[in-house]
Amino acid sequence: MLETKRKENGMDFSKYMIVTDLDGTFLGKGARMVPRNREAVRRFQAGGGLFTIATGRLHLNIRSSLGDPATLVNAPIICCNGAYLYDPTADVIRDVDFIPAEDARDILAFLRTHYPELTFRVSSDKSVRVEALDTPAGEDTKSFNPGTVEVHAPAEEWPMDDWVKIVMRGEGERFFEARDRFNELFAHRLTAITSGTRLWEVQKPEITKAWGLEKLKKAYNGMGNDRIVIACGDQENDLAMLQAADIAVVPANAIDAVKAVSKQVFSHCDEGMIADVIEAIEAGKL
């Protein structure tokens, strides 16, 4: 009966699950909500499709751009690049992978010794921590949801056993030299992956959005195993998820390495790339 009703009211999307990156893919410039994306997602869900987000952000800092995420997604959200899942309907987090405390201390030692000028923020499952707000890393947190940012220096006094991600903030040749040197020194323990032109993020090597997608399938009764999974992303931290999906699609603003693994390139994120994807499914082109 339900399937018949869906077909009477519009296309049946019940064999699809869309998992999209947030910044630079689902959201437009300046983390702007694109109205045609939201409208298309509602139509997709009404037809039985599963829609969710895979983001580098904490669950605490998505409301500033999305409003109540429970009104947008109908599957748990993959947070912190796959470090944990967040169910916005129940307001519950689960399956958290923390950076070992010893590794957290070693990260700080590396930065203090080799790149003391670089600023950073740490994401735990409860808050974002920065040493000061008047730094590049601190400035970024000013757009985060109120009450989610802790400011305290030095970082060596922070709790070390609840880190899920550390985000380095900077730009220029030395900034990316630091990322490459970090990867050389910490191979097999930690991985630094670029998530934007001024950001690279440190997590355990196995933590990727593809890992988060597997968590989603396993933890929620095989969700997605019987569906065509369409993954959407634009940056290096989306690559693993795009490669793990049944179909990988990207916006026109995606980096070249991401475009290289995609089935199709759609419009710029500012123009409603996710709406394009859903319309392509409706037209039988995806």
Order of alpha helices (4+ residues) and beta strands (2+ residues): alpha-beta-alpha-beta-alpha-beta-beta-beta-alpha-beta-beta-alpha-beta-beta-alpha-beta-beta-alpha-beta-alpha-beta-alpha-beta-alpha
